[in-house]
């Protein structure tokens, strides 16, 4: 019996569990995102409006690239979920712009297309995040329990307990049924 358990929890079985785990997927995504950030950094550096201090321009470009690529990644994971084609297209175009495999295209045109492409992707991502935010706010509003408009009360009348009365939370008036209370709520 113990050898069976040892076989089931052997190295390859543990490795297989790890390869199908969320931790491994996270590591792969991060490993793939780092080169994308570096490519985006170079593209942002080329189109950066900062003139003069090269260090400031590099830092600006790096932070812009990190936020840009992580925003695209998070948007893809949370919003599109099982349709990573958009992220794949984004990665493809960024790599085309970075490597410029068509050497006959002048650098000026590559920079111009980069600006247009990044502006479009940022606009789409901003719109999508706003839409996602609105959906999350709506979900949160639905999940918050509404304040009840009544409470059940037990009152004693002439020494006898009167059960299942409904009291209005607004004014404290009691009713014998929920229907009567709902009719009364129109007054408020």
C-alpha positions in Angstrom: 0.0 0.0 0.0 2.8 2.4 0.9 4.6 1.7 -2.4 1.4 2.5 -4.3 1.2 5.9 -2.5 4.8 6.6 -3.2 4.3 5.7 -6.9 1.2 8.0 -7.1 3.1 10.9 -5.6 6.3 10.4 -7.5 8.4 13.2 -9.1 6.6 13.0 -12.5 3.1 13.1 -10.9 4.1 16.1 -8.8 5.6 17.7 -11.9 2.4 17.1 -13.9 0.3 18.6 -11.1 2.5 21.7 -11.1 2.4 22.0 -14.9 -1.4 22.1 -14.8 -1.5 24.5 -11.8 -2.4 28.1 -11.8 1.1 28.9 -10.4 2.8 27.5 -13.4 0.5 29.3 -15.8 1.2 32.5 -13.9 5.0 32.0 -14.2 4.7 31.4 -17.9 2.6 34.5 -18.4 5.1 36.6 -16.4 8.0 35.1 -18.3 6.4 36.0 -21.6 5.4 39.4 -20.4 8.9 40.5 -19.5 10.2 40.5 -23.1 7.0 42.2 -24.3 7.7 44.9 -21.7 11.2 45.4 -23.0 9.9 45.6 -26.6 7.3 48.1 -25.6 9.9 50.0 -23.7 12.0 50.5 -26.8 8.9 51.5 -28.8 7.8 54.0 -26.2 11.4 55.3 -26.0 11.3 56.0 -29.8 8.0 57.9 -29.6 8.6 59.6 -26.2 7.9 63.3 -26.2 10.8 63.9 -23.7 13.8 65.6 -25.2 17.1 66.1 -23.5 17.8 63.9 -20.5 18.1 60.3 -21.7 17.8 58.8 -18.3 14.4 60.5 -17.7 13.3 59.4 -21.1 14.3 55.7 -20.4 12.5 55.7 -17.0 9.4 57.3 -18.5 9.4 54.7 -21.3 9.9 51.8 -19.0 7.1 52.7 -16.6 4.8 53.4 -19.5 5.7 50.0 -21.1 5.2 48.2 -17.8 1.8 49.7 -17.2 0.8 49.3 -20.8 1.6 45.6 -21.1 0.3 44.7 -17.7 -3.0 46.6 -18.5 -3.3 44.7 -21.7 -2.6 41.4 -19.9 -5.0 42.0 -17.1 -7.7 43.1 -19.4 -7.2 40.0 -21.5 -7.3 37.7 -18.5 -10.3 39.3 -16.8 -12.5 40.7 -19.6 -11.9 38.4 -22.6 -11.3 35.4 -20.5 -10.9 32.4 -22.9 -10.3 34.4 -26.0 -6.6 35.3 -25.9 -6.6 36.1 -29.6 -6.7 39.8 -28.9 -3.6 39.6 -26.8 -1.9 37.4 -29.4 -2.6 40.1 -32.1 -1.3 42.8 -29.8 1.9 40.8 -29.2 2.3 40.1 -32.9 2.0 43.8 -33.9 4.3 45.0 -31.1 6.9 42.5 -32.2 6.6 43.5 -35.8 7.0 47.1 -34.8 10.0 46.3 -32.6 11.9 44.0 -35.0 10.8 45.8 -38.2 11.4 42.7 -40.3 10.5 44.7 -43.4 13.7 46.7 -43.4 12.5 48.7 -46.5 10.0 50.6 -44.4 11.5 53.9 -43.2 11.9 54.4 -39.5 9.7 57.4 -39.7 6.7 55.3 -40.9 7.4 52.7 -38.2 7.3 55.4 -35.5 4.1 56.9 -37.0 2.4 53.5 -37.1 3.6 52.7 -33.6 2.0 56.0 -32.3 -1.3 55.2 -34.0 -1.4 51.6 -32.9 -0.5 52.3 -29.3 -3.1 55.1 -29.2 -5.8 52.8 -30.5 -4.9 50.0 -28.1 -4.8 52.4 -25.2 -8.2 53.9 -26.1 -9.7 50.4 -26.5 -8.2 49.2 -23.2 -9.4 52.3 -21.4 -12.9 51.9 -22.8 -12.9 48.2 -21.8 -11.7 48.9 -18.3 -14.4 51.5 -17.9 -17.0 49.0 -19.1 -15.6 46.3 -16.8 -15.7 48.8 -13.9 -19.3 49.6 -14.6 -20.2 45.9 -14.6 -18.4 45.3 -11.3 -20.1 48.3 -9.7 -23.5 46.9 -10.9 -22.6 43.4 -9.5 -21.7 44.9 -6.2 -24.9 46.9 -6.0 -26.9 43.7 -6.7 -25.0 41.7 -4.0 -25.5 44.3 -1.3 -28.6 43.3 0.6 -31.4 45.9 0.5 -32.6 47.3 3.8 -35.9 45.6 4.6 -38.9 47.9 4.6 -40.5 46.0 7.4 -39.8 43.9 10.5 -41.9 41.2 12.0 -43.1 42.1 15.5 -44.9 40.2 18.2 -47.2 42.5 20.2 -49.4 41.7 23.2 -53.0 42.8 22.9 -55.2 42.2 26.0 -52.7 39.8 27.4 -52.7 37.7 24.2 -49.7 37.4 21.9 -50.4 38.7 18.4 -47.9 37.2 15.9 -46.8 38.0 12.4 -47.5 41.7 12.5 -45.4 43.8 10.1 -44.1 47.1 11.2 -43.0 49.9 8.8 -39.4 50.9 9.3 -40.1 54.4 8.3 -42.9 55.3 10.7 -43.3 52.3 13.0 -46.9 51.7 12.2 -48.0 48.0 12.4 -49.9 46.0 9.8 -51.5 42.5 9.9 -50.1 41.5 6.5 -47.3 42.3 4.1 -49.8 43.3 1.5 -51.2 46.0 3.8 -47.7 47.2 4.6 -46.8 47.4 0.9 -49.9 49.5 0.3 -48.9 51.7 3.1 -45.3 52.1 1.7 -46.7 54.1 -1.2 -47.4 56.9 1.3 -43.6 57.2 2.0 
